[in-house]
């Protein structure tokens, strides 16, 4: 989900496409903005489908999952430390 463009960029592309070429321009602008990230995701999924069973790939993905979990926990701790709850 993080590789896809955000809502502001998508809204801007749709507005510009609609302004210059109507509904077809809006649809093409949306397609143009989403096609690149979607192609990357499909390529990664195909690579995982082909090589996902290799022990090295499994080890790498396990390490990435552990790093992602650590980053989420680290962010949660930083947020919790900054929160100063009142006694109530």
N, C-alpha and C positions, 0 to 999 in steps of 0.2 A: 503494500500500500504506500510505502514511503517513496517509491520511485515515480508515482503518478503525479502530474501537475496539480497544484492546489486549486481550490474553487475560484480564487480571484483571477488567476491566470486563465482558467477555462472560461469564466464569465467574460473576461476582456476579449478573448479570441472569438467567442460567439458574437459579442456585440460588434466587433470590427467586421467579422464576416457578414453579419446581417446588414450592417450599414452599407457595405459596398456591393453585395450580391444577394441580398435577401436570405430566404430560408436555405437555399442551396449553399450560399457562402457560409452561413452559420454552421451547417452540417459539415462542410468540408474543413472549416477552421477547427471544429471539434475533433474531427477525424485526424487532421494533421497534427494536432497537439497530443493526441493519445496514441498515435500509431508507433512512434519511436519507443516509448517505454513499454508498450505492449509487445513489440518485437523482441525487446531485450528479455522480458519475462518469459516469452515463449521459448526463446533460445536457452535460457537458464533451465527451464522445466525440461526441455528435451535433453540437455546435457545431464541433468540429474537422473532422468529416466534411463539414460544409457550407462552412466558411470556411477550411479548412486549406491550400487551394491559393493563397490570396491572398498576394501578396508581403509585405505588412506583417505578416501572421500568421506567415509563415515566418521573417521577420527577428526578430520578437519571440521565437519559440520557439528560434531559434538563440542569441540572447542569453541566454535563460534556461538553456539547456543549458551554455553557457560558464560562466555564474555558478555553476551546480551543480557542474561539474567543478572550478572554482576552490575552492569550499567544501570539496569532498572532499580535494583536494590540501592545502589549508591545514590541515585537521584532521589529515591524515596527518603533516604536518611538525611540528605541535604535539605529537603523540603521540611522534614519533621523537626530538624534542629532550628530552622528559621521561624517555625511557628511558635509563638509564645502564647500558650493558652492562658486565659484568665482563671482565677481560682474557682469561679462559678462553673 
